Amino acid sequence: MERLISLSGILILTGAAYAFSERRSLVPWGTLAGALTLSLFLGGLVFLVPQSAIFFLWANNVVLKLLSYAGEGAKFLFGALALPPGEKGQAGEPSLGYFMAFQMLPAVIFFSAFMSLAYYFFLIQPVVRLFAKIFRRFMRLSGAEALCTASNIFTGIEAVFSIRPFLEKLTRSEFFTILTACMASVASTTLAIYVSFLKEAFPSIAGHLISASIISVPASVIISKAMIPECESPLTMGELPKEGKGPHSNFMGAVIDGAWEGLKLAAGIGTLLIAVLGLVALVNALIHKGGSFLPGHPELSLQKILGWLMIPFAWCLGISQHDLIPASQLLGERWILTEVVAYRDLARFVAEGLIRDMRTVVVMSYALCGFTHVASVAIFVGGISALVPSRRDEIAGLGMKALFAAFLATLITGCIAGVFFISAQGHVLSL
């Protein structure tokens, strides 16, 4: 019964996206059908053929290794501030904790320089064409959409650098699909945090988080193309044109230009994070003041209110009825407190017995796997706008709509897990 609810949840969530569509008459049903077929295929591959996770783990390790090199320059500049939690420096000095400005933002600068260098050596263009062929067959995406959404499987905001030459010419639908995919996935650099929370309650969590990132790609396409269907002619639709090494006459010029672009992106991320998170804190304080006058709700907060609103969405996941309320609370607090807090509380709920069904743990691990929170609007809208200032207003106008679309996409990812989850004794725990 619960598996049938998960399957029907996919249709309900897609219907919700259709209800908010800008042009219902132009919704590409063939694209939606292809994306759904691909997501179901990937779900079956992961849950029924667990050996396939070996490849995903290997690819994730490659990206993690690549991004770890960014820490070398950060450690030279910032010392112990750049050391990840639990790590020690060359002189034996311990880490001072996690600081986003010193440990995450330098990775953006490094990855930007790396991608610029890769374009110079003509390494990225063949990958763009490869993914364009794969996704054109299943989901009929443009080359830019194909590569950027695929890059989101293992990276975060850095994925936009893979299509840097095409950003200026993207259509409204392409921008929306890319924003949705960015918010509906998580970067591989953050997976270790979630794994550390859940490895005791869910030993195979790492493999499932990687598979969730992959399934989120077609899930994002289902929602984004239903809400803002393509009505223009994307520049990179079909076979991509052959390109040279770009505007740089030497590789050092490519590195310098890429690093400066990364610096602008990092600055955009940091600036808007300060503004948006501060405003959220202000709203929460005002709600708390109002809640003190309501009998029975002296600690009313934005996350509690959102938790109540999330109950229908949690039901669509097909989880156990006795786990419905705590699951809805997790979905609600992710909107405000990020998925990091939600994963931490998922582990806490399991330890305290508030969530008792393994099915709920698995499904929620998939459904929470995305940057679907208010801060992500600042990160992705601000970051991409910094690279394409001429389209800033248009991108900003898509921000909150993309956040809702990404939320629906992560729920579809959770529904896919619910459809294929059999029991705690099955293949699901052997990844």
N, C-alpha and C positions, 0 to 999 in steps of 0.2 A: 504493500500500500504506500509506504513512504517513498519507494522508488518511483511509483507512478505520480506522486505529488511533485517530485523533483522534475520529472519529465514534463508535466503540465506547467510547472513553474517556468520552464524555458519559454513556453508559448505565452504565458501571462506577461512575463517581463518584456518579451518582444512586442506584445500588444501595447504595453505601456509606452514603449519607445515610439510605436506607430501613432499612438494618440497624440504625442507631442511633435510629430513630424511637421516640418516646414512645408513640404510638398508631398502629400500622400499619393498623388497620382504618379509621381516619379520614383516611388520606392522601388529599387531594383530587386525584385523577388528572387531572381536567379542568383544574385550575389548573396542574399540572405540564406537561401537554400544551400549554396555551396559552402558558406561559412559554417552553417550548422552541421552539415555533413562532415566537414573537416574537424570541427570541435568534438563531435561524437567519435570520430575515428581516433583522434588523439587520446580521448578519454579511455576508449577501449584498449588502445595500445598500452597505455600506462598501467591501467588497473588489471588487465588480463594478460599482458606480456611484460612482467616486471623487469626482465633483463634489459628492456629498452632504456631504462633509467641510467644504465652505465654510460651511454653516450652523453646524456644530458649532464651528468655529474662531471664527466671529463671536460666538456665544453665550458661549464661553469668555472672549473678550476683554472682553465686557460685564461679566461677573462679576469678572474680574481688575481691571478699572477701578474697580468698586464697592468691592472689598476694599482697593484701594490707598489709598483715602481714610482708612482706619483708621491708616495710617502717619503721617499729619499730626499727629494728637494724640500719638502715641507719640514722634515726633521732638521735639515741644515738651517732653515730660516727660523723655525719656531721652537726647536728643542723639545723638551718634555711635553709641551702642549700638543705636539703633533703625534705623540705616541698613543696608539690605540689602548683601550683599557686592558690591563694585565700584561702589557709589554714593557720591556726595559730598554733603555738606551745603551749606547756603546760604553758609557762610563758607569753603567749600572743604575742610573737614575730611573725611578719608577714612573709610570704614566700618571698623569694628574686627573685622568678621567676622559670622558668623551666630549670633544668640542667640535661642533660642526664646522665652524669657520676655519679651523686649523687642520681638520682631518678629512672632511668631505669636499669642501670647495677647492682645495689644491688639486684634487683628482679631476675636477672639471677642466682646469687649465691644462693639465698634462694630457688628458684625453683629446682636447681640442687640438693641441700641437701634434699629437700622434695621428689624428685623422687627417689633418692638413698635409702631413708628410706622406701619409698613405695615398692621398689623392695625387700628390706630386709624382709618386712612383707608379701611378696607374694601378693600384692594388684594389681600390674600392669599386671602381666602375664595373668590372666583371661580376662582382658580387651583387651589385644592383640589378644587372640583367638576369642573373640566375634566380634571384628571389622574385623578380618581375614575372618570369615565366611560370614559376610555381604558383604564385598567388593569382596570376591572371587566369589560370586554369580553374582554380577552385573558387576564387572570390572576385576575380575581375578587377583587381586593384591596379592603380598606376605604379610605375617603378618606384617613385618616391615614397608612396604609402607602404609599398611592400618591404623595402629595405628598412625604413624607420620603425615600422611596427615589429619587424623581426628582430631588429637591434634591441628593442625593449625587453626581449626575453632575458638578456643578460646585463643590460645597462639601464640607466635611468635617463635623466635629462641629456646625458652625453649622446644619446642616440640621434639627436637632431643634427649633429655634426656629420653624420653619414650622408645627409642630403643637403648639406650646406649650400652647394651651388644652385639648388632648385628652390630654396625657401621663398625667394622673392616672387616666384611665378606660381606658387601653389594656389589651387582653387579653394573656395570656402569649404567645400566638402572634404578636401584633402586635409586642410588644417584641422578640421573638426575630428576626423578619423585619427590623425596623429596625436592630437591632444587627448582624445579618449583613450587611446592605446597607452600613452605615457602614464596616465593616471590609473589605468586599470591593471598595471603591472608593477613589479618592484625591482629595484636594482639588485644585482647579485651581491654587491658590496654590503647590503643590509641583511642578507639571508642569515648570516651567522648570528645576528641578534635574535631573530625569531627561533632559530634552532636551539640556541642556549636556553630559551624559555621553555620549549616544549619537548626537548630530547628525552626527558624522563617519562613523560606521559605518552609521548608519541615517538618512538625510536626512529621511525623512518621519515620523519618530518622533512629532512633536507631534500630527499628525492621528490617528495610530493610538492614542495614549494617550487621546485624547478619546473615540474610538469604543470603546475598551476600557472606559472608565467607564460608557458607555451600556449596553453588552452585559452588564455586571456586574449590572444591575438584574434582568432576568429570570433570570439565572444564580443570583442570591441567592434569588429566590423559589422556584426549583426545589429548592434544597437546604433552605432554612428550612422550607418547608411540608411537605417530606418528613420532616424531623426532629421538628418540633413543629407538627402540623396544628391548624387552628382547631377548637375544641370549645365556644366561647362565642359570644356575639352582639356583635360590635364595634359601638361607638357610632356610628361614622362609615361603616358599611357602606351602600352605595347612595348615594342623593342626600343630600348634606349639608344639615342644617337651616340656614335663614337666620339670620345673626347680625348683631348691631350692631357698634359700634366697640369693644366691650369695656368693662372697668371704669373706664377713665380718662375724666375729664371734659374734659381738654384735651390737646393734643399734647405739651406739655412734660412732663406727668405720665407719658405713655406712654414718652417718651425716658428719663426718670429711672428708671422701673421696669425698662425693658429693659436699661439699662446696669448696674443693680445685679444683675439676673439673670445677665448676662454675666460680671460680676465673680465671682460665686459659681461659675459654670461654669469660668472660667479658673483659679480657686484650686483647684478639685477636680482639674482636669487636672494642674496643676503638682505638687500634693502627692502624688498617686498615682504620677506618673512617677518622682519621686525614690525612692519606696519600691520600686516594682517593678523598675526598672532596677538599683538597688543590690542587690536580692536575686539578680537574674540574674548580676551580676558576681561575687557571692559563690559561687554554684553553679559558675560557670565556673572560679573559682580552685581549688575543691575537686576538680573533675574533672581539672584540669591537674596537680595534685599526684598524683592517682592514676595518671594517664597516664605519669608519669615512671618508674614501676616496671614498665611494660609494654614488652617488647621491640618495637621498630619503631614505637611510638606515644608518643614523649616529649612531643609537643605536642598531646595529646588534648584536645579541647574540645567544648563542647555543640553548636556549629555543625557540627563534623565528624561527630559522632554522628547529628545530625539529617539531615545530607547523605546518610549511608548509608541512613537510613530512608526518604528521599524518592525513592529509585531507582524503586520501583514506580509512584509518582505521576508522576514525570517520564516514564516510559514511556507512560502514558495520554495524554500530550500529543501523541504521534505525531511525535516529533522524531527526527533522525538518530541511529543507534546510537552513532556515534563521539562524539557530543555529549552522550550520556546522563549520564555521570558529572559533568562540569562543570555541566550543567543542574540535576542533583539537588543539587549543592553550593549553587547559587544559591537554590534553594527552601529548603534547610535553614538557611542563614545569614539568610534573611529573617525566620524565626521569632524570631531573637534580635537581629540587628543592624539590622533595619528594611529596607524596600524601597529606601531611598536607597543603602545600602551594596551591596545586591544589584544595582541598576542600574549602579552604578559598576564593580562587578566584572564585570558582563556586558560592558561596554565594554572592560574590561581583557582579558577572555578572548578577545574578538574580535581585539584588537590583537596579542595574543601568539600567536594561532593555535590556542588551546585549543578555541575554537568556530569552525568553518569554514563551516558551512552557513547560508545566509541564512534558510532556513526556521526554524532554531532561534532566530535573533535575533528574528524577527517573533513567533513563538509565545511565546517567553519574555518579550518586551516586554508581551504581553497577560497572561500568567500571573502576572507580578510586580506587576501594576498593582492594588495593594490594600494597605490598612493591616493586613496579616495578620501581625502580630507580637505578642509578649508585651506590649509597651508599649501597644498599641492597646486592650487590655483595660482598662488603667488610664485611658486617655484617654476612651473611650466609656462604660464602666461608671461611672467616677468622675464624668464630666461630666453624664451623664443622671441619675445618682443625686442629684447636687447640686440638680437641678431638681425631682425627685420623691422627697424623702426618705422618704415613707411607703412607697415600693416599693423601697427600697434593697436589702434582703436578697434580694428576688426577682430584681432586675436583676443583682446580684452573682452569684447562682447560675446565671444564664444566660451569664455572661461567657466562660468557657473553652469551653463548648459552641458559642457563637456564633463564637469564634475558629476552631474546627475547621470549622464550617459555612462561614465566609467563605473559608477555605483551599480547600475543595472548590469553592466558587463561582468563585474566581479561576482554578482549574484548568479549570473548564468554559469560562470565557471564553477561556483559551488554546486549548482544544480547538476552539472555534468558529473561531478564527483558523486553526487547523490544517486544519479542514475546507475552508475557502475559499481558503487560500493555494495558488497554482498554481506560480509560479516567480518568481525575482528579476527577471525581465524583464516581468512582467505588471503589471496595474493596481495592485498592492499598493504599489508605490513611487512612484506618481504623486499620492498624497494631498498 
